[in-house]
Amino acid sequence: MRQTKRTNQSKMGGNTVRYYLKLIFHWWWLLIIGALIPGGVSYQLTSQKQDFYQAAATVMVGSGLQNPDPDLWQLNLSNTLAAAYAELVRQGPVTSAVIERLGLERSPEQLAEQIGTRIYSGAQLLEIQVTDTDPEAAALIANALADELIRRSPASGGSDPAQQEFIRRQLEELQMKVTDVNERINALTTSLADLTSAAEIQDAQDRIAALEEVKNRYQMTYANLLDSYQAESPNVLSLFEPAVPPQWPIASKTKLIVAIASMAGVGLALGAIFLMEYLDTSLRWEEAGTQSILEMPVLGVIPQQTSRKASLIFNPLSPVSEGVRTIQANIFLMRPDHPFKTLLLTSPGISEGKSFVLANLAVVLAAAGNRVIVVDSDMRRPTLHEYLDRPNAIGLADVLRHANTVDAQVIPLQETDYDGLMLLTAGRPPVDPATLLTSPRFQNLLAVLSQQSDVVLVDSPPVIGPPDATVIATLVEGTILVASVGQSRRELIEQARDRLLRQPGVHLLGITVNRVKSDGNYRYYGGATEKIAEGQGDGWLTLKEAAQQLGVSKEQARRWRKSGRLPAVRKGLRWLVDPADVTRMLEDTLEIKV
């Protein structure tokens, strides 16, 4: 049990990963746009910015490194003071003084934004960095900031060059004086041995004592001056390395900015994709092993086709044929001992491809040796005759409108290009198709057609709309719902299912999934019912007028004209058709006089 549960969880995880990969692959163009637009805009903005240069002046904090025997306490204190000076260099008094000295046209706050610092704690060094569009100005400002810090340090006096020179001269003079006093003391001390009188000895000793006192004063002054000259205080600053104008600008971050902007764009695009998929309630086909959709068994799957020539009618070896044969097999397996005689194919909404599926199913059933009659009961805008390449001059509407009794002799069935397959077109559009379909004549017509064939396939308008499909579903033995991937809404499919099942006597066999990998753009209803134009006597007919008399679309008439089936003459910018050719085509096809 645990192994089975683990396997099922692994399959679900794999399906989820495949779903998201398929989703990303489907929306690849949106991801590319999401990356290109922010990346291009950010590149355009960053490439227009000026180059910046950075110059750095280095200041030494304290003099511990100049001392042969440095004090550890002074070194630690110098590191702490370096951090304080790093903050001080950005403050208003320092920046204002530098602006005034150099005559800069900027505020202290603006100059502070140009300043950066770096502390080398192990070396007691503070690096003052200045960024500017002018390399000369960057170096000049960095040196001015370093000098201003040095001036403002408590022990800055010993660092003044003139004062240092004065102290040095004083030290040299004191050193000479101390040497002179020592020589005089030594001379007096030597002369004591030659003196004999007590008065002379006392006088020499007094002079030696006076010279010793002078010597002590000289030595004390020398020591004080020497301390000032060496300036060994930890709170003293000295310029270690001045700033020089940089030769190259700071490395641009254009690539990084563009990369971040592109990644952000891709992230937003992914979010939009997942949001659209979450809000999208259209029918999806995730796995070939799906057995049911919305509690309806799946009778078959029709793959997408790029053109009409991809259908089974034009190509029996196309992928569509396999899906249609699957539908045929599933319908047969539902009732193998007593096959269905009448079947309705309808759809929840428009543009689902029900007429396409019905036409292909009829061809497959006829190819299997069955006598098949297809009835186009979609009298609002019929299309079944175009799939079977037949005109729509007289059909179902004419039979139900004019015939008091339905007789096999008056039903205008048309032969098709397939053996055993007959077509009853919709005919001229009536004012109220629902009234004709609810009349007893339509039920009698289905009974007559059932006697003449093995199976009758009925095409109808969508379920969500006029009541035609619901009415017909109560008169046939089985109903098949055709839904299109990416086109049918799941809530619309549920409404169609519930509307059909609420009617007594409706046998909903299942659902057929069409256009598995495309959303299709075929328009089902293009406008309201219109009256067909009458013939214009002996005058020429335009291609549109000829199409109206033949009951086909203008596009179908144009295809017949190109193939030579409908003769036409070009006069100026228009193609004109002889009415006699239209009449002859109707007579040859219907075997009746129009």
C-alpha positions as CSV (number, residue, x, y, z in Angstrom):
1,M,0.0,0.0,0.0
2,R,2.7,2.5,0.9
3,Q,4.6,1.7,-2.3
4,T,1.4,2.3,-4.4
5,K,0.7,5.5,-2.6
6,R,4.3,6.7,-3.1
7,T,4.0,5.8,-6.8
8,N,0.8,7.7,-7.2
9,Q,2.3,10.8,-5.5
10,S,5.3,10.6,-7.9
11,K,3.0,10.5,-10.9
12,M,1.0,13.5,-9.7
13,G,4.2,15.4,-9.1
14,G,5.4,14.5,-12.6
15,N,2.1,15.5,-14.1
16,T,2.3,18.9,-12.4
17,V,5.8,19.5,-13.6
18,R,4.8,18.6,-17.2
19,Y,1.8,20.8,-16.9
20,Y,3.8,23.9,-15.9
21,L,6.5,23.1,-18.6
22,K,3.8,22.9,-21.2
23,L,2.3,26.1,-20.0
24,I,5.6,27.9,-20.2
25,F,6.2,26.5,-23.7
26,H,2.8,27.6,-24.8
27,W,3.4,31.2,-23.6
28,W,7.1,31.4,-24.7
29,W,6.4,34.6,-26.7
30,L,5.1,36.4,-23.7
31,L,8.1,35.5,-21.6
32,I,10.4,36.8,-24.4
33,I,8.5,40.0,-24.5
34,G,8.5,40.3,-20.8
35,A,12.3,40.0,-20.8
36,L,13.0,42.2,-23.9
37,I,10.9,45.2,-23.0
38,P,12.3,45.9,-19.5
39,G,15.8,44.9,-20.6
40,G,15.7,47.3,-23.6
41,V,14.2,50.2,-21.5
42,S,16.8,49.7,-18.8
43,Y,19.6,49.5,-21.3
44,Q,18.4,52.6,-23.0
45,L,18.3,54.5,-19.7
46,T,21.6,53.3,-18.3
47,S,23.5,53.8,-21.6
48,Q,22.5,57.5,-21.6
49,K,24.1,58.2,-18.3
50,Q,27.5,60.0,-18.1
51,D,30.7,58.1,-17.0
52,F,31.7,58.5,-13.4
53,Y,35.3,58.6,-12.1
54,Q,36.5,57.9,-8.6
55,A,39.6,59.3,-6.9
56,A,40.8,58.4,-3.4
57,A,43.0,60.1,-0.9
58,T,44.4,58.0,2.0
59,V,44.9,59.5,5.5
60,M,46.9,57.8,8.4
61,V,45.2,58.0,11.8
62,G,47.7,58.2,14.6
63,S,51.5,57.7,14.4
64,G,51.8,54.3,16.0
65,L,53.3,52.7,12.9
66,Q,56.1,55.3,12.9
67,N,57.1,54.3,16.4
68,P,59.7,51.5,16.7
69,D,57.8,50.3,19.8
70,P,54.1,50.9,19.0
71,D,51.6,50.8,21.8
72,L,48.7,48.3,21.3
73,W,46.3,50.6,23.1
74,Q,47.1,53.4,20.7
75,L,46.7,51.1,17.7
76,N,43.2,50.0,18.9
77,L,42.2,53.6,19.6
78,S,43.4,54.7,16.2
79,N,41.1,52.2,14.5
80,T,38.1,53.5,16.5
81,L,39.0,57.1,15.6
82,A,39.2,56.1,11.9
83,A,35.6,55.1,12.0
84,A,34.7,58.4,13.6
85,Y,36.6,60.4,11.0
86,A,34.9,58.3,8.2
87,E,31.5,59.7,9.4
88,L,32.9,63.2,10.1
89,V,34.1,63.6,6.5
90,R,30.5,63.6,5.3
91,Q,29.2,66.1,7.8
92,G,28.2,69.7,7.0
93,P,31.1,71.6,8.5
94,V,33.7,69.6,6.5
95,T,31.8,69.6,3.2
96,S,30.8,73.3,3.5
97,A,34.5,74.2,4.1
98,V,35.6,72.2,1.0
99,I,32.8,73.8,-1.1
100,E,33.8,77.3,0.0
101,R,37.5,76.6,-0.6
102,L,37.1,75.1,-4.1
103,G,34.1,77.2,-5.1
104,L,31.9,74.2,-6.0
105,E,28.4,74.8,-7.2
106,R,26.6,72.2,-5.1
107,S,25.1,71.9,-1.7
108,P,26.8,70.1,1.2
109,E,24.2,67.3,1.0
110,Q,25.0,66.8,-2.7
111,L,28.7,66.7,-2.0
112,A,28.1,64.2,0.8
113,E,26.4,61.8,-1.7
114,Q,29.6,61.8,-3.7
115,I,31.8,60.8,-0.8
116,G,32.6,57.3,0.2
117,T,35.0,55.9,2.8
118,R,36.9,52.7,3.4
119,I,38.8,51.8,6.6
120,Y,41.9,49.6,6.6
121,S,41.7,48.7,10.3
122,G,44.9,46.7,10.3
123,A,46.9,49.5,8.8
124,Q,45.3,52.5,10.6
125,L,44.4,54.0,7.2
126,L,41.3,55.9,6.1
127,E,40.6,56.1,2.4
128,I,38.4,59.0,1.3
129,Q,36.7,58.2,-2.1
130,V,35.0,60.9,-4.2
131,T,32.9,60.1,-7.3
132,D,32.5,62.8,-10.0
133,T,31.9,63.1,-13.8
134,D,35.2,65.0,-14.0
135,P,38.4,63.0,-13.0
136,E,40.3,66.2,-12.1
137,A,37.5,67.4,-9.9
138,A,37.3,64.0,-8.2
139,A,41.0,64.1,-7.2
140,L,40.8,67.8,-6.2
141,I,37.8,67.2,-3.9
142,A,39.3,64.1,-2.3
143,N,42.6,65.9,-1.5
144,A,40.6,68.9,-0.1
145,L,38.6,66.7,2.1
146,A,41.7,64.9,3.5
147,D,43.3,68.3,4.2
148,E,40.2,69.6,5.9
149,L,40.1,66.5,8.2
150,I,43.8,66.9,9.1
151,R,43.2,70.6,9.9
152,R,40.3,69.7,12.2
153,S,42.2,67.0,14.1
154,P,43.2,67.9,17.7
155,A,46.9,67.2,17.2
156,S,47.1,68.8,13.8
157,G,49.5,71.5,14.9
158,G,52.5,69.1,14.7
159,S,51.6,68.3,11.2
160,D,51.9,71.9,9.9
161,P,55.0,72.1,7.7
162,A,56.1,75.6,8.9
163,Q,55.6,74.8,12.5
164,Q,57.5,71.5,12.1
165,E,60.4,73.4,10.5
166,F,60.5,75.9,13.4
167,I,60.5,73.2,16.0
168,R,63.3,71.4,14.1
169,R,65.4,74.5,14.1
170,Q,64.7,75.0,17.8
171,L,65.8,71.5,18.5
172,E,69.0,71.9,16.7
173,E,69.8,75.2,18.6
174,L,69.0,73.5,21.9
175,Q,71.1,70.6,21.0
176,M,74.1,72.9,20.3
177,K,73.5,74.8,23.6
178,V,73.4,71.6,25.6
179,T,76.6,70.5,24.0
180,D,78.2,73.9,24.8
181,V,77.1,73.8,28.4
182,N,78.4,70.2,28.7
183,E,81.8,71.4,27.4
184,R,81.9,74.3,29.9
185,I,80.9,72.0,32.7
186,N,83.6,69.5,31.8
187,A,86.2,72.3,31.5
188,L,85.3,73.7,35.0
189,T,85.3,70.2,36.4
190,T,88.8,69.6,35.1
191,S,90.1,72.9,36.4
192,L,89.1,72.0,40.0
193,A,92.2,69.9,40.3
194,D,94.5,72.9,39.7
195,L,92.7,75.2,42.2
196,T,94.3,75.5,45.7
197,S,92.3,78.1,47.5
198,A,88.9,77.4,49.0
199,A,87.4,80.5,47.5
200,E,88.4,79.6,43.9
201,I,87.1,76.0,44.4
202,Q,83.8,77.3,45.8
203,D,83.4,79.7,42.9
204,A,84.1,77.0,40.3
205,Q,81.5,74.7,42.0
206,D,78.9,77.4,42.0
207,R,79.5,78.0,38.3
208,I,79.2,74.3,37.6
209,A,75.9,74.2,39.5
210,A,74.6,77.1,37.6
211,L,75.6,75.5,34.3
212,E,73.9,72.2,35.4
213,E,70.7,74.1,36.0
214,V,70.9,75.8,32.6
215,K,71.6,72.4,31.0
216,N,68.5,70.9,32.7
217,R,66.3,73.7,31.4
218,Y,67.7,73.2,27.9
219,Q,67.1,69.4,28.1
220,M,63.5,69.9,29.4
221,T,62.7,72.3,26.6
222,Y,64.3,70.0,24.1
223,A,62.2,67.0,25.3
224,N,58.9,69.1,25.0
225,L,59.7,70.2,21.5
226,L,60.7,66.7,20.5
227,D,57.3,65.4,21.7
228,S,55.5,68.0,19.6
229,Y,57.7,67.2,16.6
230,Q,57.2,63.5,16.7
231,A,53.4,63.8,17.4
232,E,52.9,60.3,18.7
233,S,49.3,61.0,19.7
234,P,46.7,58.4,18.4
235,N,44.4,61.3,17.5
236,V,46.6,62.8,14.9
237,L,46.0,62.7,11.1
238,S,48.6,62.8,8.3
239,L,48.3,62.5,4.6
240,F,49.5,59.0,3.6
241,E,48.8,59.1,-0.2
242,P,47.2,62.0,-2.1
243,A,44.5,61.4,-4.7
244,V,45.5,61.5,-8.4
245,P,43.0,61.9,-11.3
246,P,41.8,58.5,-12.5
247,Q,42.4,57.5,-16.1
248,W,39.4,55.2,-16.5
249,P,35.8,55.5,-15.4
250,I,34.1,53.3,-12.9
251,A,33.0,49.9,-14.3
252,S,29.5,50.3,-15.6
253,K,26.7,48.2,-14.0
254,T,24.6,48.2,-17.2
255,K,24.8,44.5,-17.7
256,L,23.7,43.8,-14.1
257,I,20.9,46.3,-14.3
258,V,19.6,44.9,-17.7
259,A,19.8,41.4,-16.3
260,I,17.9,42.3,-13.2
261,A,15.2,44.2,-15.2
262,S,14.9,41.3,-17.6
263,M,14.5,38.8,-14.8
264,A,11.9,41.0,-13.2
265,G,10.1,41.2,-16.5
266,V,10.1,37.4,-16.8
267,G,8.8,37.1,-13.3
268,L,5.9,39.4,-14.0
269,A,5.2,37.6,-17.2
270,L,5.1,34.3,-15.3
271,G,2.8,35.8,-12.8
272,A,0.5,37.0,-15.5
273,I,0.5,33.6,-17.2
274,F,-0.4,31.8,-14.0
275,L,-3.1,34.3,-13.2
276,M,-4.6,34.0,-16.7
277,E,-4.5,30.2,-16.4
278,Y,-6.1,30.4,-13.0
279,L,-8.9,32.6,-14.3
280,D,-9.3,30.6,-17.5
281,T,-12.2,28.2,-17.2
282,S,-11.9,26.8,-20.8
283,L,-11.8,23.1,-21.4
284,R,-8.3,21.6,-21.2
285,W,-7.0,18.2,-22.3
286,E,-4.1,17.3,-20.0
287,E,-3.7,13.5,-20.5
288,A,-4.7,11.0,-23.1
289,G,-5.8,8.6,-20.3
290,T,-8.8,10.8,-19.2
291,Q,-11.9,8.7,-19.1
292,S,-14.5,11.3,-18.2
293,I,-15.1,15.1,-18.2
294,L,-17.7,16.6,-15.9
295,E,-19.1,13.2,-15.2
296,M,-19.5,12.4,-18.9
297,P,-17.6,9.6,-20.5
298,V,-15.1,10.7,-23.2
299,L,-16.1,9.0,-26.5
300,G,-13.1,10.2,-28.5
301,V,-10.6,12.9,-29.1
302,I,-10.1,14.8,-32.3
303,P,-6.7,16.3,-32.8
304,Q,-6.3,19.8,-34.1
305,Q,-6.1,20.3,-37.9
306,T,-4.4,23.2,-39.7
307,S,-6.8,23.2,-42.7
308,R,-9.9,21.4,-44.1
309,K,-7.6,19.1,-46.1
310,A,-6.4,17.6,-42.8
311,S,-9.8,16.2,-42.1
312,L,-10.8,12.6,-42.8
313,I,-13.0,13.6,-45.7
314,F,-9.9,14.7,-47.7
315,N,-7.4,12.4,-46.1
316,P,-8.5,9.0,-44.7
317,L,-5.0,8.5,-43.2
318,S,-4.9,11.8,-41.3
319,P,-4.7,11.8,-37.4
320,V,-8.3,12.9,-37.4
321,S,-9.5,9.6,-38.8
322,E,-8.2,7.7,-35.8
323,G,-10.1,9.9,-33.4
324,V,-13.3,9.5,-35.4
325,R,-12.9,5.7,-35.5
326,T,-12.5,5.7,-31.7
327,I,-15.9,7.5,-31.4
328,Q,-17.5,4.9,-33.7
329,A,-16.1,2.1,-31.7
330,N,-17.2,3.5,-28.3
331,I,-20.7,4.1,-29.6
332,F,-20.9,0.6,-30.9
333,L,-19.6,-0.9,-27.6
334,M,-22.4,0.9,-25.7
335,R,-25.0,-1.1,-27.4
336,P,-23.5,-3.8,-29.6
337,D,-26.6,-6.0,-29.9
338,H,-28.9,-3.1,-30.9
339,P,-26.9,-0.3,-32.5
340,F,-28.2,3.3,-32.3
341,K,-30.4,4.2,-35.3
342,T,-30.6,8.0,-34.7
343,L,-27.9,10.1,-33.2
344,L,-27.7,13.8,-32.5
345,L,-24.4,15.7,-32.4
346,T,-24.5,19.1,-30.8
347,S,-22.3,21.4,-28.7
348,P,-22.6,23.7,-25.7
349,G,-21.8,26.8,-27.7
350,I,-20.7,28.2,-31.0
351,S,-17.5,27.3,-32.8
352,E,-17.1,23.9,-31.2
353,G,-16.7,21.9,-34.4
354,K,-19.7,19.6,-34.1
355,S,-20.5,19.8,-37.9
356,F,-16.9,18.8,-38.6
357,V,-17.0,15.8,-36.3
358,L,-20.4,14.7,-37.6
359,A,-19.3,14.8,-41.2
360,N,-16.2,12.8,-40.5
361,L,-18.2,10.3,-38.4
362,A,-20.6,9.9,-41.2
363,V,-17.8,9.1,-43.7
364,V,-16.3,6.5,-41.3
365,L,-19.7,4.8,-40.8
366,A,-20.4,4.7,-44.5
367,A,-16.9,3.3,-45.2
368,A,-17.8,0.5,-42.7
369,G,-20.7,-0.6,-45.0
370,N,-23.5,1.3,-43.3
371,R,-26.2,3.2,-45.0
372,V,-25.9,6.6,-43.5
373,I,-28.1,9.7,-43.8
374,V,-26.9,13.0,-42.3
375,V,-29.5,15.6,-41.6
376,D,-28.6,19.3,-41.1
377,S,-31.2,20.6,-38.7
378,D,-29.2,23.8,-38.0
379,M,-31.4,26.0,-40.2
380,R,-30.1,29.2,-38.8
381,R,-26.7,28.9,-40.4
382,P,-26.0,25.5,-42.0
383,T,-22.5,24.4,-42.8
384,L,-22.8,20.6,-43.1
385,H,-23.3,20.8,-46.9
386,E,-20.0,22.6,-47.3
387,Y,-18.1,19.8,-45.6
388,L,-19.7,17.3,-48.0
389,D,-19.3,19.7,-50.9
390,R,-22.9,20.0,-51.9
391,P,-25.3,22.9,-52.5
392,N,-28.0,23.9,-50.1
393,A,-30.9,24.8,-52.4
394,I,-33.7,22.5,-51.1
395,G,-33.6,20.7,-47.8
396,L,-35.1,20.0,-44.4
397,A,-36.8,23.4,-44.0
398,D,-38.6,23.0,-47.4
399,V,-39.9,19.5,-46.5
400,L,-41.2,20.6,-43.1
401,R,-42.7,23.8,-44.4
402,H,-44.5,22.5,-47.4
403,A,-45.2,18.8,-47.1
404,N,-48.3,17.8,-45.3
405,T,-47.2,14.3,-45.1
406,V,-43.6,13.0,-45.2
407,D,-43.0,10.6,-48.0
408,A,-39.7,9.0,-48.9
409,Q,-40.3,10.2,-52.5
410,V,-40.4,13.9,-51.6
411,I,-37.3,14.0,-49.4
412,P,-34.6,15.8,-51.4
413,L,-31.7,13.5,-50.3
414,Q,-28.4,14.3,-52.1
415,E,-25.9,11.7,-53.0
416,T,-22.3,12.5,-51.8
417,D,-18.9,11.4,-53.0
418,Y,-19.0,8.5,-50.6
419,D,-20.9,5.3,-51.2
420,G,-23.7,4.7,-48.8
421,L,-23.7,8.4,-47.5
422,M,-26.7,10.6,-48.2
423,L,-27.3,14.2,-47.2
424,L,-30.4,16.2,-46.3
425,T,-29.4,19.8,-46.2
426,A,-31.0,22.4,-44.1
427,G,-32.6,24.3,-47.0
428,R,-33.6,27.9,-47.1
429,P,-33.6,29.5,-43.6
430,P,-37.1,29.7,-42.2
431,V,-38.4,32.4,-40.0
432,D,-38.9,30.2,-36.9
433,P,-36.9,26.9,-37.1
434,A,-38.0,25.8,-33.6
435,T,-41.6,25.6,-34.8
436,L,-40.7,23.3,-37.7
437,L,-38.6,21.0,-35.4
438,T,-41.4,20.7,-32.9
439,S,-44.0,19.7,-35.5
440,P,-45.0,16.0,-35.9
441,R,-43.7,16.2,-39.4
442,F,-40.0,16.2,-38.2
443,Q,-40.6,13.2,-36.0
444,N,-42.2,11.4,-38.9
445,L,-39.3,12.4,-41.1
446,L,-36.8,10.8,-38.7
447,A,-38.9,7.6,-38.7
448,V,-38.9,7.5,-42.5
449,L,-35.1,8.2,-42.7
450,S,-34.5,5.4,-40.2
451,Q,-36.3,2.9,-42.4
452,Q,-34.1,3.9,-45.4
453,S,-30.8,3.7,-43.6
454,D,-28.8,2.0,-40.9
455,V,-28.0,5.2,-38.9
456,V,-29.2,8.8,-39.1
457,L,-26.9,11.5,-37.9
458,V,-28.5,14.8,-37.0
459,D,-26.7,18.2,-36.7
460,S,-28.3,20.9,-34.6
461,P,-27.6,24.4,-33.2
462,P,-25.8,24.6,-29.9
463,V,-27.6,23.6,-26.7
464,I,-27.0,27.0,-25.0
465,G,-29.2,29.1,-27.3
466,P,-32.3,28.2,-29.2
467,P,-34.3,25.2,-28.0
468,D,-33.7,23.3,-31.2
469,A,-31.0,20.9,-29.8
470,T,-33.0,20.1,-26.7
471,V,-36.1,19.3,-28.8
472,I,-34.2,17.1,-31.2
473,A,-32.5,15.3,-28.3
474,T,-35.8,14.0,-27.1
475,L,-36.6,12.5,-30.5
476,V,-33.3,10.6,-31.1
477,E,-31.9,7.5,-29.4
478,G,-28.6,9.1,-28.4
479,T,-27.0,12.5,-28.1
480,I,-23.3,13.3,-28.3
481,L,-21.9,16.6,-26.9
482,V,-18.9,18.0,-28.9
483,A,-16.6,20.4,-26.9
484,S,-13.5,22.2,-28.1
485,V,-10.3,22.6,-26.2
486,G,-9.5,26.2,-25.4
487,Q,-13.0,27.3,-26.8
488,S,-15.6,25.6,-24.6
489,R,-16.0,26.9,-21.1
490,R,-16.4,24.3,-18.4
491,E,-19.4,26.1,-16.9
492,L,-21.0,26.3,-20.3
493,I,-20.5,22.5,-20.8
494,E,-22.1,21.9,-17.4
495,Q,-25.1,24.0,-18.3
496,A,-25.5,22.2,-21.6
497,R,-25.3,18.8,-19.9
498,D,-27.9,19.8,-17.2
499,R,-30.2,21.3,-19.8
500,L,-30.2,18.1,-21.8
501,L,-30.6,15.7,-18.9
502,R,-33.5,17.7,-17.4
503,Q,-35.6,16.7,-20.5
504,P,-37.2,13.3,-20.2
505,G,-36.2,10.7,-22.7
506,V,-32.8,12.3,-23.5
507,H,-29.9,9.7,-23.6
508,L,-26.6,11.6,-23.3
509,L,-24.0,9.2,-24.5
510,G,-20.9,11.2,-23.6
511,I,-18.6,14.0,-24.8
512,T,-16.2,14.3,-27.7
513,V,-13.2,16.5,-27.3
514,N,-12.3,18.5,-30.4
515,R,-9.2,20.5,-31.4
516,V,-7.1,19.1,-28.6
517,K,-4.1,21.4,-29.3
518,S,-5.7,24.5,-30.8
519,D,-8.4,26.9,-29.9
520,G,-9.8,27.3,-33.4
521,N,-11.2,30.5,-34.8
522,Y,-14.1,29.2,-37.0
523,R,-17.1,31.4,-36.5
524,Y,-20.4,29.5,-36.2
525,Y,-23.0,32.2,-36.4
526,G,-22.1,35.2,-38.4
527,G,-25.4,37.1,-38.5
528,A,-29.2,37.0,-38.5
529,T,-31.3,34.9,-40.9
530,E,-31.6,36.7,-44.3
531,K,-33.8,36.0,-47.3
532,I,-32.1,34.5,-50.2
533,A,-32.0,36.7,-53.3
534,E,-34.1,35.6,-56.2
535,G,-32.5,34.9,-59.6
536,Q,-32.2,37.9,-61.9
537,G,-33.7,36.4,-65.1
538,D,-31.4,36.3,-68.0
539,G,-28.9,38.8,-66.5
540,W,-25.5,37.7,-65.1
541,L,-25.2,36.8,-61.4
542,T,-22.4,38.0,-59.2
543,L,-20.4,35.4,-57.3
544,K,-22.3,36.3,-54.1
545,E,-25.7,36.0,-55.8
546,A,-24.8,32.6,-57.3
547,A,-23.7,31.5,-53.8
548,Q,-27.0,32.6,-52.4
549,Q,-29.0,30.6,-55.0
550,L,-26.8,27.5,-54.4
551,G,-27.2,27.9,-50.7
552,V,-23.5,28.1,-50.0
553,S,-21.1,30.7,-48.7
554,K,-19.3,33.1,-51.0
555,E,-16.0,31.4,-50.1
556,Q,-17.4,28.0,-51.2
557,A,-18.6,29.5,-54.5
558,R,-15.1,31.0,-55.0
559,R,-13.5,27.6,-54.4
560,W,-15.9,26.0,-56.9
561,R,-15.0,28.7,-59.4
562,K,-11.3,28.0,-59.1
563,S,-11.8,24.3,-59.5
564,G,-14.0,24.8,-62.6
565,R,-17.1,23.3,-61.0
566,L,-18.9,26.7,-61.2
567,P,-18.2,28.4,-64.6
568,A,-17.6,32.1,-64.2
569,V,-16.4,35.0,-66.5
570,R,-14.3,37.9,-65.2
571,K,-15.6,41.3,-66.3
572,G,-13.5,44.1,-64.9
573,L,-12.9,43.5,-61.2
574,R,-15.9,41.1,-60.7
575,W,-16.6,37.4,-61.5
576,L,-20.0,36.9,-63.1
577,V,-21.9,33.6,-63.4
578,D,-24.5,32.6,-66.0
579,P,-27.8,31.8,-64.3
580,A,-28.2,28.8,-66.6
581,D,-25.0,27.3,-65.2
582,V,-26.4,27.7,-61.7
583,T,-29.7,26.0,-62.8
584,R,-27.9,23.2,-64.5
585,M,-25.7,22.6,-61.4
586,L,-28.8,22.4,-59.2
587,E,-30.5,20.0,-61.6
588,D,-27.4,17.8,-61.9
589,T,-27.0,17.6,-58.1
590,L,-30.5,17.3,-56.9
591,E,-32.0,15.5,-60.0
592,I,-35.0,17.8,-59.8
593,K,-36.1,20.9,-61.7
594,V,-35.5,24.0,-59.7
